[in-house]
Amino acid sequence: EQAVKEYAIEYPAHGQLRTSNELRKKGIFVSPSGVRSVWLRHNLANFKDRLKALEAKVASEGIILTEAQIAALEKKKFDDEACGEIETAHPGYLGSQDTFYVGTIKGVGRIYQQTFVDTYSKVAFAKLYTTKTPITSADLLNDKVLPFFEQQQLPMLRVLTDRGTEYCGKVEQHDYQLYLAINNIDHTKTKAQSPQTNGICERFHKTILQEFYQITFRKKVYDDMDELQKDLDVWLHY
């Protein structure tokens, strides 16, 4: 039992079959279902639980991590970000970007908002466009986001987006991906079909819809996008 527990923490990414086979090589004979029984008794039944146990061991004993353990922790970090659980360290460490459909303006057509939120400081940027394309996604970063962070003398290290075509495509032919590459910004994408997508932007979109768009569209009729952008900038600044 102890050997199964220790192996689970040593190799948290290994499943019950692999664990059983590897222990057999060491002369410890436990069937895959036996491994699972031990895991269940000690709250180690899934990858995340085994990582929790590893993290607890590191915290209490300060052990030096093996390559397998480091790889498992890195995988969890990536999965967490991809599912909307975000670990952030300082402004510019990770920004979250998303597209929000605002509605239509008569004579202009559909209006889309490109949104960017810094996950640490919660500073937000938003700009309106009549299309959602890789160019408009890159334009928000170029026009508003990067100049702001440069002014604060902070590099923008990484951006989290969903897998929409405005953010993803062949790097060498995709304006947004090229823009990130030129500016040395890493790109994390949310998991496909994950219900928890870009949580930070989604909360911001809910707020902006209730506190800005629903109110302003009741009070005012807009003839062009620039006028709406001006009012949006005032609201964001406020």
N, C-alpha and C positions, 0 to 999 in steps of 0.2 A: 504493500500500500504506500509506504513512504517513498519507494522508488518511483512509483507512478506519479505521485505528487511532485517530487523533485524534477522529474522529466518534463512535466507539464509547464513548470516555471522556466526550466532551461530552454525548452523549445515550444513556446506558446502557439506557434503557427501550425504545429503538427497535429493531424487528426488522430482518431482512436486507432485506426488500422496501422498507420505509420508508427505510432507510439508502441503498439504491441510488437511490431516487427523489430524495431530498434532495441527494445528491452530484451527480446529473445536473443539478440546477438550478444547481450551482456549476461546471458544465462538466467534471465528473469522471465518466467513463462506466465503471461497474463493474456487472456483473449481480448479482442477488441471490445466486446461487451463488458468484460471485467474492468477494462480501463475506464469505460464510460461510467460504470457503477461507482468507481473510486472518485471520478470527477464530480459526479452528482452529489456524493456525500460531502465533498469539500468545496462546493460552489466553483468548480472549474470546468463546467460543462461546455462552455463555448469560448471562442477565441478572446472575446472581450473580457470574460471573467478571468481567464488565465493571464491576460495582460494586467488586470487589476492586481492579481496576486504578485506578479513580477514587480509592478510599480511599488506595492507595499513593501516587498522585500528590499528593494533598492532604498526606499525611504528609511527603513528601520536598520538595515545592516550596512548600507553604503557599499554594496558589492560592485565589482567591476563587471560590466556587461559583456557578454560574448557577442560575436557578429550576428548570430541567429536572433538573439534578444533585441539587438539594436534594430535589425531589419523588421522584426515584428512590431516594435514600438513606432517605427517610421510609417509602417503600413497603416497602423491604427490612426496616426495623426492625419495621414492623407485621407483615409476613409471618413474620419470625423469631419474634416473640412468639406469633403465632397457631399456629406449628408447634412451640412448646415451647423455642425457643432464646431465653433471656431475658437481656436487658440490664438491669441494675438498679444504681441509684446510691447509695441510702441507705435506712435503715429507713422504711417508709411510702410508698416510691416506687411499689412494685408488690406487691400481695398476690395469692396464688393461692388460689382457692376451688373445692371440689369436694364431691360427695356420695359416701359410701361405705356400701354395704349391709353391715351387721354380721351380721345373722342374725335368728332369732326367739326371743322369750322366751315360755314357756308362760303363757297367760293375758293376755299383753300384745300379742303379735303381732309384726309386722315391726319391726326397729329400724334406723334410718338414722343415720349420723353426718355432720354438716356439718363440713367441715374448712377451715381457713384457715391458710396458711403465708406469712409475710413473706419475699419472695424474697431480700432482702439479709441480714437477721439470722438467718433460718431459725427464728424464733420461731413456734410452732404453737399453734393453738386448735382444740378439738373439742367438739362438743355433740351429744347424742343426741336423736332425735325418733322418733315413730311414723309420720310421713309425710314425703314429700319434696315440698315446695311452695315457692312464692315467699316465703310468710310465714316458714317455718322458715329459709330461706336468709338472709333479712334479719335474723331474730332473732339468729343467731350473731354477725353484725356488731354489732348493737345491744347485745347482752348482754355480749359478751366482747371483741371486737376493738377497736371504736372507743373504749370506756372505757380500755383499756390504752394505746392510742396517745395519747389525750388526757392521760393521766397522765404520759406521757413528753414531753408538749408537742410531739407530732409529728402533722402532718396525714396522713391516708390519702389518697393521690392517685389510685390506680388499682387496679382489681381485674381479674384474668384468670380467666375461667370457660370451661367448655364451653358447647355450645348447648342444654343440657337445658332443659325447660320450667320448671324451678324457677328458672332464671336469665334466660331470654329470653322475650320476648313484647311485646305493644304497650305502649310505655312508660307511657301514661296509665292503663292498666288492670292493670299488673303490679306487685305489691307490692315485689318485689326491685328492679326497675328504678327505681321511684318513690323507694325508699329511697336508692339511689345518687345519683339526681338531687338530692334534698333535701340530701344531705350533700356535694354537689359532688365526687363520686368518679367518675372516668372508667371506662368498661367496655370491656375488650378481650375478644373471644371467640375461642376456638380455631377453626381452619379446619374446616369440615365434611368428614367422611371422611378427616381427616388421621390417619395412624397415630400420630404423635407428638402426643398431646393435652396434658393438663396434667401434664407430667413431674414437677414438684416435688411435687405432691400425690400422684401415683401412687407415688413412692418412699416418701413418708411413710406411705401406706396399707399398703404392703408391710411396712414396719417395724412399724407398730402391730398389724398382723394377727399377725405372727410373735412379737413380743416382749410383746404385751399380751393380745389377745383369745384366741389359741390356748392360752395358759398359764392365764389366769384362768377360761376356760370349763371347763378340765380340773379345776381345783381347787375350783370353787364353782358352786352352782346359784343362779341369780338369779330372784327372784320379781317384781321390779319394775325399772323403768328407772333410778330415782333411785339405787339401790344401785350399779348398774353405772356410772352417771355419776360417783359419788363415787370409785370405784376408778380410773376413767379419769383424773379430775382429779389424783389422787395420782401416777399414772404419768406424766402430762404434766409435773407440777411437778418430779418427779424427773429 
